[in-house]
């Protein structure tokens, strides 16, 4: 569990600093430029070997960050039919509801994309057990229905595991 929390913090840090859309592309580009720099340093015999070692370490850390960023996140999900409509309830962590509205919308859009990528149809609803109460984030038109369900209702319908890469 500690490893997953660390990976989440690393990804969140990169997203905060560089933005979630361009982070991984920028990181890959930087690591490639550093790799070319190392090749140039290795070819130059007059170069200080400590400088080459530092550059190698930086590239290694950058590639390790890429590997961490590409690791999929596992979600429990309930794919069910409600009132003749397919719905996908994705169990998320409490932190989903602790962030600002803009971040929630961005994360929700990523969850929708993940659901579409695994070919599940239906309205996507993010749910979490927050201090014994069910919190939901989904289409406003389903607000009335979502206020009638609880954690036990969602848990009874869990039938999928989603692996999403953000």
Residue pairs with C-beta under 8 A, 6 or more apart in sequence:
7 68
7 71
10 65
10 68
10 69
11 68
11 69
11 166
14 23
14 27
14 65
14 69
15 23
17 23
18 26
18 27
20 106
20 166
23 69
24 66
24 69
24 70
27 62
27 65
27 66
27 69
28 66
30 62
31 59
31 62
31 63
31 66
34 55
34 58
34 59
34 62
35 59
37 55
38 52
38 55
38 56
38 59
41 47
41 51
41 52
41 55
42 52
70 165
71 165
72 163
72 164
72 165
73 163
73 164
73 165
73 166
74 161
74 162
74 163
75 90
75 91
75 92
75 111
75 114
75 161
75 162
75 163
75 164
76 90
76 91
76 158
76 160
76 161
76 162
77 88
77 89
77 90
77 91
77 115
77 120
77 158
77 159
77 160
77 161
77 162
78 87
78 88
78 89
78 154
78 157
78 158
78 159
78 160
79 86
79 87
79 88
79 120
79 122
79 159
79 160
80 86
80 87
80 89
80 157
80 159
81 87
82 145
83 145
85 122
85 123
86 120
86 121
86 122
86 123
87 122
87 123
87 124
87 125
87 142
88 115
88 120
88 122
88 123
88 124
88 125
89 125
89 127
89 154
89 157
90 111
90 115
90 124
90 125
90 126
90 127
90 162
91 127
91 128
91 154
91 158
92 107
92 111
92 126
92 127
92 128
93 128
94 128
94 129
94 130
96 104
96 107
96 126
96 128
96 137
97 104
97 128
97 130
97 135
97 137
99 107
104 137
107 126
108 124
108 126
108 137
108 138
110 164
110 166
111 124
111 126
111 164
112 124
114 162
114 164
114 166
115 122
115 124
115 162
117 164
118 162
120 160
120 162
123 138
123 139
123 142
124 138
125 136
125 137
125 138
125 139
125 142
125 146
126 136
126 137
126 138
127 134
127 135
127 136
127 137
127 154
128 134
128 135
129 135
129 151
132 151
133 151
134 149
134 150
134 151
134 153
134 154
136 146
138 146
